[in-house]
Amino acid sequence: YLAEVAHQSDWDGIVACHQGYITCTTWNYQKTSMGAHKLRPEEFSKHKPIDIYATVIDITSCGNFAVIGMSTGQVDVYNMQSGIHRGRYGKETAHEGAIRGVAVDGLNQLVITAGSEGLIKFWKFKMKDLVYSTELPSSPSGILLHRDSGILGIAFDDFTISALDIETRKIVRTFSGHHGRINDMTFSPDGRWLITSSMDCSIKTWDLPSGCLIDCFLVDSAAVSLTMSPTGDFLASAHVDDLGIYLWSNRSLYSLVSLRPLPADYEPSLVALPSTCPMQDVDVSGDEEPCDEMIEYVSPEQLGEQLVTLSLLPESRWKNLLNLDIIKKKNKPKEPPKVPKSAPFFIPTLPGLIPRYIPPEEENDTQSKVVNLGILAQKSDFYIHLEEALSTNEYKAPLDLLKSLGPSNIEVELRGLAPEGGGSMEVMLSFLRMIGMMLNKKYNFELAQAYLALFLKLHLKVLSSEPKLLEELSKLSVQLEETWIHLRSLFNQSLCVLTYMKSALL
């Protein structure tokens, strides 16, 4: 059976074909009852043939039409709302053999049919004209279309599976490994995985981008039907001689699971069907063998000594450093904030980089408009680390501290390095050496650019009048130019290849 939820509240949204019967029935999900229509060809409306029966069905994504394939090779279209026959593909039959699969794309433009004679055909949905036909390597046993990605899964009688791209109409992946008839297939919601079940009692997960088998396990009874939830968190299966529907949880959504290809000699283990018994769950978890989980990869701060590595900081930490004055003007309040008349639960603080509270005896004193420069000029932790780095030549501590600050605090710290802000020429020289260290090690490259640009903007006059600072700046200029020329050549090469791939006709 097939179901579509687009118009399930307006008319029947489920159509089912029955083994050995030519008539397909409609069903209503909301009423939980059989629908009003019986879908079968008009020529068989008065009598029921014994050797002709419906084999496959599909419903369009809009929920308006049902496409039914017959054992005689006929493919008919019916209206789901009225049950009226709307046409047939081909003059009399679409295929010489029995129809093994039908699929309609997401835009109702193409109908794809597969016949037991080994042909797959593409038809115009509305005009019923044949667009393309190609021969398959073997007789197909069923097809499944992932409408979002345009990938068609094809199961063959020789127990192999292929993935066909309906845009290029070519087979892009072929999988082999089952030792029994393919019962059912289902795609993951993103179209990356194709999950198949077979009469060999195995359920396998194939990764389409890599073309490899990434998961396989055995069950007691073969799964005859599979489907995955729209969010990809559960796999539902139905099994031989079993009326229940079993749910399997997708562990890759909440734990670290290895998705590496399984080896060729991999022997799958037997997994018990899910149960509601709590004691069984405890026993299974206790006897669980350690699986080959993927080791969590922690990216180092610097990928390689010869590679220019960027930091992991968000753009908001460094991209707007040069435009902080413009941002502050835009965010400036129209009216100054009004001080509440009485707010005893607020403790006043002293101005400065390090917050300090006003002693109780100073609260009643008259406020003075003269700013205490001694408090503003106190050394910050960043300033102290830069002073220590002049003798130790270790700049990791001040760099880590600067990376933990926001844009406004970074501007305050860099502004305080100049003599008029309470700093000194030695500390400014130490800051330039820290930038040089970052360029030498080729890490935090964008942070070095942003910090140096803000430093030059704030202290350009002071830098131009000091020979030691100018000498250090000339060294930085050479380092920046060499690194940037190398980067620019790589960027241009990558952009050229990308432009060619987007525009070339392959």
VOGU-3710 file (C-alpha; in Angstrom, 3 decimals, decimal comma):
1> ylaevahqsd> 0,000/0,000/0,000  0,987/3,652/-0,443  -0,174/6,716/1,492  0,051/10,480/0,969  -0,964/13,081/3,560  -1,452/16,067/1,229  -5,261/15,731/0,966  -6,015/13,025/3,495  -8,562/15,296/5,224  -10,433/15,890/1,935
11> wdgivachqg> -10,581/12,391/0,449  -8,989/8,973/0,712  -5,194/9,185/0,990  -4,253/5,494/0,979  -4,400/3,033/-1,920  -3,625/-0,680/-1,610  -3,182/-3,529/-4,062  -3,931/-7,074/-2,953  -2,071/-10,236/-3,883  -3,734/-11,966/-6,824
21> yitcttwnyq> -6,477/-9,317/-7,203  -6,941/-6,904/-10,088  -8,880/-4,413/-7,963  -7,047/-1,848/-5,834  -8,844/-0,360/-2,853  -8,689/3,076/-1,280  -8,590/3,700/2,465  -9,191/6,698/4,702  -6,705/7,280/7,505  -8,803/9,699/9,530
31> ktsmgahklr> -11,922/7,530/9,401  -9,828/4,337/9,813  -12,033/2,626/7,243  -12,047/1,441/3,644  -12,616/4,182/1,082  -15,388/4,609/-1,433  -13,521/3,664/-4,628  -12,449/0,387/-6,200  -9,756/1,058/-8,812  -9,531/-1,346/-11,775
41> peefskhkpi> -9,466/-1,045/-15,589  -12,790/-0,388/-17,303  -12,564/-3,465/-19,545  -12,621/-5,669/-16,445  -15,501/-3,906/-14,719  -17,995/-6,697/-15,521  -15,816/-9,765/-15,062  -12,767/-10,559/-12,953  -9,915/-12,340/-14,746  -7,949/-14,956/-12,852
51> diyatvidit> -4,479/-14,487/-14,341  -4,390/-10,652/-14,314  -3,723/-8,751/-11,129  -2,279/-5,455/-9,843  1,378/-5,648/-8,897  2,579/-2,153/-7,857  1,097/1,237/-6,969  2,206/4,799/-6,286  0,512/8,066/-5,270  1,580/11,511/-6,471
61> scgnfavigm> 2,964/13,923/-3,900  -0,132/16,111/-4,271  -2,397/13,193/-3,336  -4,637/13,615/-6,415  -3,622/10,634/-8,554  -2,816/6,953/-8,125  -0,622/5,088/-10,633  -1,230/1,319/-10,777  0,895/-1,262/-12,589  -0,517/-4,594/-13,738
71> stgqvdvynm> 0,885/-8,057/-14,334  0,069/-7,626/-18,051  2,379/-4,603/-18,400  -0,396/-1,987/-18,220  0,094/1,190/-16,208  -3,076/3,166/-15,421  -3,733/6,499/-13,732  -6,769/7,090/-11,505  -8,133/10,138/-9,718  -8,096/9,611/-5,958
81> qsgihrgryg> -11,001/11,964/-5,295  -13,460/10,577/-7,831  -11,946/7,176/-8,691  -12,183/7,975/-12,424  -9,693/6,384/-14,842  -7,485/9,169/-16,259  -5,350/7,393/-18,844  -2,867/4,649/-19,655  0,839/4,755/-20,516  1,746/3,267/-23,881
91> ketahegair> -0,695/2,311/-26,629  -1,886/-0,811/-24,870  0,853/-1,757/-22,441  3,826/0,112/-21,055  6,028/-2,999/-20,836  6,086/-6,445/-22,378  6,498/-8,092/-18,991  4,837/-7,566/-15,662  5,248/-4,179/-14,002  7,697/-4,486/-11,128
101> gvavdglnql> 7,716/-0,834/-10,032  6,196/2,606/-10,659  7,297/5,974/-9,270  6,183/9,579/-9,802  8,590/12,467/-9,213  7,846/15,277/-6,783  6,591/17,736/-9,418  4,332/15,321/-11,324  6,467/15,650/-14,442  7,777/12,118/-14,884
111> vitagsegli> 6,488/8,623/-14,270  9,126/5,896/-14,007  8,139/2,299/-14,704  10,179/-0,895/-14,455  9,218/-4,134/-16,206  10,189/-7,735/-15,600  11,740/-7,866/-19,093  14,588/-5,687/-17,772  13,614/-2,247/-19,104  13,078/0,969/-17,185
121> kfwkfkmkdl> 11,078/3,721/-18,904  10,445/7,404/-18,291  7,033/8,838/-19,264  5,518/12,305/-19,247  2,975/12,239/-16,460  0,312/14,367/-18,148  0,765/13,625/-21,865  1,538/9,899/-21,322  4,382/10,068/-23,897  7,517/7,942/-23,648
131> vystelpssp> 10,567/10,115/-22,924  13,409/7,633/-22,403  13,973/3,910/-22,129  17,048/2,024/-20,993  17,945/-1,590/-20,342  18,862/-2,713/-16,855  21,633/-5,251/-16,129  19,084/-7,673/-14,654  15,383/-8,077/-14,115  14,173/-5,648/-11,413
141> sgillhrdsg> 12,135/-6,816/-8,449  11,153/-3,359/-7,171  11,984/0,347/-7,262  11,823/3,200/-4,754  12,216/6,925/-5,534  13,550/9,526/-3,104  11,711/12,529/-4,496  13,824/15,253/-2,859  17,171/14,063/-4,231  15,946/12,392/-7,439
151> ilgiafddft> 17,663/9,083/-6,611  15,864/5,899/-7,661  16,674/2,720/-5,761  16,333/-0,459/-7,863  16,339/-3,983/-6,412  17,145/-6,831/-8,817  16,307/-10,507/-8,922  20,011/-11,356/-8,576  19,928/-9,800/-5,049  21,841/-6,633/-6,010
161> isaldietrk> 20,734/-3,015/-5,536  21,457/-0,028/-7,766  20,913/3,718/-7,398  19,851/5,586/-10,543  19,919/9,378/-10,933  16,705/10,409/-12,705  18,324/13,636/-13,947  21,168/11,968/-15,853  19,222/8,660/-16,146  22,349/6,682/-15,329
171> ivrtfsghhg> 23,169/4,171/-12,603  25,492/5,909/-10,130  25,866/3,217/-7,428  25,653/-0,579/-7,335  25,592/-2,628/-4,120  25,909/-6,365/-3,642  25,968/-8,458/-0,494  22,482/-9,841/0,099  21,950/-13,584/-0,289  18,186/-13,587/-0,669
181> rindmtfspd> 15,334/-11,729/-2,328  15,191/-8,010/-1,547  11,921/-7,519/0,332  11,870/-3,757/0,803  13,958/-0,573/0,664  13,764/2,814/2,346  15,774/6,041/2,159  16,853/8,207/5,050  15,144/11,638/4,999  18,304/13,378/3,724
191> grwlitssmd> 18,824/10,746/1,008  22,291/9,711/2,230  21,390/6,180/3,324  19,583/3,372/1,541  18,350/0,713/3,984  17,408/-2,698/2,561  15,936/-5,889/3,987  16,245/-9,344/2,477  15,012/-12,891/2,912  18,457/-13,755/4,288
201> csiktwdlps> 17,198/-12,079/7,523  19,641/-9,186/7,219  19,006/-5,422/7,329  21,765/-3,406/5,700  22,487/0,320/5,510  24,288/1,587/2,416  25,931/5,012/2,312  25,180/6,513/-1,114  27,893/9,258/-1,244  30,699/6,803/-0,455
211> gclidcflvd> 29,028/3,742/-2,000  29,870/1,572/1,010  28,075/-0,666/3,497  28,166/1,069/6,897  25,815/-1,102/8,982  24,489/-4,658/8,907  22,691/-6,860/11,422  20,628/-10,046/11,464  17,140/-10,658/12,876  15,289/-13,853/13,756
221> saavsltmsp> 12,672/-13,493/10,984  13,133/-11,690/7,695  11,853/-8,121/7,486  9,253/-7,811/4,717  8,678/-4,068/5,018  10,811/-1,097/6,053  10,241/2,623/6,431  12,054/5,479/8,166  10,445/8,286/10,131  10,457/11,760/8,521
231> tgdflasahv> 12,943/13,011/11,119  15,254/10,015/10,697  15,214/8,995/14,362  13,371/5,660/13,980  13,304/2,756/11,537  10,058/0,742/11,480  10,052/-2,867/10,296  7,497/-5,646/9,826  8,585/-9,290/9,772  7,531/-12,672/8,434
241> ddlgiylwsn> 4,779/-14,408/10,454  4,604/-11,467/12,836  1,756/-8,971/13,168  3,780/-6,415/15,139  5,650/-3,356/13,905  9,088/-2,925/15,471  10,902/0,391/15,967  14,677/0,697/15,791  16,347/3,816/17,180  18,943/5,673/15,113
251> rslyslvslr> 21,924/5,851/17,474  23,866/8,229/15,224  21,549/11,073/16,311  22,438/10,959/20,003  25,740/9,112/20,344  29,070/8,760/18,615  28,789/5,929/16,077  31,387/4,824/13,566  30,160/5,285/9,995  33,264/3,832/8,420
261> plpadyepsl> 32,820/1,176/5,690  32,506/-2,369/6,995  35,214/-4,816/5,893  34,494/-7,396/3,219  34,704/-10,282/5,705  32,387/-8,642/8,241  30,079/-11,112/9,962  26,872/-9,473/11,232  25,596/-10,345/14,674  22,069/-11,497/15,521
271> valpstcpmq> 20,029/-8,733/17,157  16,875/-9,498/19,133  13,718/-7,706/18,046  12,741/-4,676/20,175  10,554/-5,508/23,149  8,594/-3,666/25,819  9,878/-5,921/28,609  12,189/-3,883/30,917  14,084/-6,948/32,161  15,082/-7,873/28,636
281> dvdvsgdeep> 16,404/-4,358/28,026  18,568/-4,614/31,155  19,954/-8,005/30,086  20,740/-6,802/26,589  22,538/-3,725/27,847  24,551/-5,778/30,311  25,689/-8,321/27,719  26,385/-5,719/25,074  29,806/-6,106/23,543  31,931/-3,033/23,020
291> cdemieyvsp> 31,390/-1,827/19,470  33,951/-0,292/17,211  32,936/3,288/17,833  34,642/6,118/16,105  37,231/7,877/18,247  36,262/11,497/18,761  38,575/13,743/16,794  39,732/16,898/18,515  40,992/19,461/16,035  44,350/20,930/17,085
301> eqlgeqlvtl> 44,870/24,662/17,232  47,334/24,424/14,356  46,759/21,798/11,669  50,312/21,916/10,353  53,408/24,044/10,562  53,253/24,913/6,865  49,499/25,565/6,812  47,796/28,840/7,616  45,205/27,962/10,255  42,261/30,112/11,290
311> sllpesrwkn> 40,866/30,328/14,794  37,587/28,811/15,930  36,206/32,118/17,221  32,933/33,436/15,754  33,067/36,379/13,372  31,403/38,659/15,920  34,592/38,536/18,033  36,909/40,030/15,413  35,143/41,087/12,200  33,734/44,402/13,490
321> llnldiikkk> 36,772/45,639/15,412  37,473/48,422/12,907  33,839/49,577/12,902  33,243/49,750/16,642  33,037/53,556/16,611  30,328/53,448/13,917  28,427/50,753/15,795  28,571/52,743/19,036  27,223/55,843/17,294  24,307/53,856/15,853
331> nkpkeppkvp> 23,573/52,260/19,217  23,906/55,487/21,193  20,709/56,134/23,181  18,718/59,241/22,343  18,255/60,128/25,993  20,629/59,457/28,880  19,440/56,782/31,282  17,517/58,104/34,243  18,915/57,266/37,659  16,269/55,840/39,999
341> ksapffiptl> 15,452/57,965/43,021  16,048/55,231/45,544  17,652/51,925/44,752  19,339/50,619/47,889  19,863/47,172/46,360  22,294/48,543/43,710  25,903/48,797/44,882  27,783/51,616/43,081  31,128/50,773/41,490  34,276/52,722/40,683
351> pglipryipp> 35,221/53,409/37,024  38,056/51,331/35,625  38,941/48,075/33,933  38,680/46,067/37,157  35,267/46,539/38,838  35,503/47,727/42,465  32,794/48,821/44,834  32,599/52,257/46,502  33,252/52,086/50,245  30,256/52,933/52,412
361> eeendtqskv> 31,788/56,173/53,677  32,117/57,563/50,135  28,461/57,117/49,298  27,353/60,344/51,007  30,194/62,445/49,569  29,399/64,930/46,851  30,162/63,546/43,416  33,172/65,077/41,757  33,406/65,579/38,027  37,183/65,127/38,105
371> vnlgilaqks> 38,140/61,669/36,898  40,722/59,805/38,936  43,344/58,952/36,314  45,225/56,761/38,743  42,385/54,266/38,858  41,951/54,274/35,062  45,661/53,776/34,557  45,912/50,609/36,616  47,438/47,676/34,791  45,131/44,993/33,402
381> dfyihleeal> 45,963/41,300/33,195  46,613/41,616/29,462  49,044/44,486/30,104  50,877/42,471/32,767  51,168/39,427/30,480  52,661/41,572/27,700  55,238/42,988/30,123  56,239/39,507/31,233  56,507/38,341/27,616  59,255/40,904/26,942
391> stneykapld> 61,625/38,814/29,045  60,191/35,296/28,537  59,223/35,698/24,846  56,121/33,566/25,522  52,990/35,158/24,078  50,453/32,367/24,520  49,033/33,777/27,765  48,254/37,293/26,444  46,867/35,854/23,208  44,526/33,468/25,032
401> llkslgpsni> 43,341/36,320/27,241  42,689/38,536/24,222  40,749/35,733/22,489  38,428/35,440/25,479  37,418/39,136/25,333  34,647/40,753/23,361  35,156/43,468/20,714  34,609/46,405/23,117  36,997/45,006/25,735  39,615/44,330/23,060
411> evelrglape> 39,451/47,966/21,974  39,844/49,132/25,583  42,871/46,877/26,101  44,606/47,988/22,903  43,834/51,644/23,572  45,480/51,346/26,981  48,811/50,243/25,491  49,749/53,778/24,365  51,581/56,143/26,790  48,636/58,557/26,913
421> gggsmevmls> 46,393/55,673/28,020  48,719/54,564/30,810  50,888/52,243/28,698  54,455/52,359/27,400  56,515/51,927/24,243  57,869/48,601/25,551  54,381/47,139/25,881  53,465/48,337/22,373  56,601/46,639/21,072  55,616/43,473/22,944
431> flrmigmmln> 52,176/43,547/21,282  53,762/43,801/17,830  56,015/40,844/18,677  52,921/38,858/19,678  51,446/39,532/16,213  54,760/38,469/14,673  54,652/35,224/16,655  51,146/34,530/15,319  52,316/35,099/11,748  55,415/32,949/12,223
441> kkynfelaqa> 53,413/30,023/13,577  50,697/30,633/10,929  47,775/30,156/13,275  44,882/32,442/14,274  45,569/34,198/11,000  42,359/36,256/10,856  42,766/37,330/14,487  46,278/38,615/13,777  44,894/40,677/10,886  42,035/42,126/12,939
451> ylalflklhl> 44,110/42,915/16,055  46,885/44,539/14,029  44,428/46,604/11,985  42,763/47,965/15,142  46,162/48,623/16,742  47,290/50,655/13,718  44,022/52,591/13,666  44,325/53,574/17,332  48,060/54,341/17,548  49,158/55,377/14,075
461> kvlssepkll> 50,635/58,712/15,241  52,629/57,131/18,056  53,907/54,319/15,808  55,126/56,745/13,128  57,258/58,677/15,639  59,088/55,749/17,240  61,976/54,121/15,306  61,830/50,840/17,275  58,151/50,397/16,574  58,610/51,281/12,899
471> eelsklsvql> 61,346/48,665/12,598  59,077/46,026/14,104  56,246/47,069/11,778  58,492/46,685/8,720  59,208/43,087/9,750  55,490/42,412/10,130  54,824/43,908/6,704  57,214/41,455/5,051  55,665/38,501/6,920  52,142/39,535/5,986
481> eetwihlrsl> 53,006/40,000/2,337  54,679/36,589/2,012  51,832/34,762/3,745  49,114/36,596/1,864  50,701/36,037/-1,572  50,758/32,294/-0,886  47,156/32,317/0,330  45,948/34,433/-2,571  47,396/32,030/-5,124  45,611/29,107/-3,448
491> fnqslcvlty> 42,328/31,056/-3,283  42,527/31,997/-6,952  43,260/28,418/-7,949  40,308/27,075/-5,950  37,951/29,764/-7,289  39,048/29,042/-10,859  38,358/25,302/-10,486  35,007/25,991/-8,798  33,921/28,401/-11,537  34,850/25,878/-14,204
501> mksall> 32,914/23,083/-12,467  29,812/25,317/-12,222  29,887/26,468/-15,844  31,397/23,569/-17,785  29,182/21,071/-19,563  30,310/17,672/-18,280
//
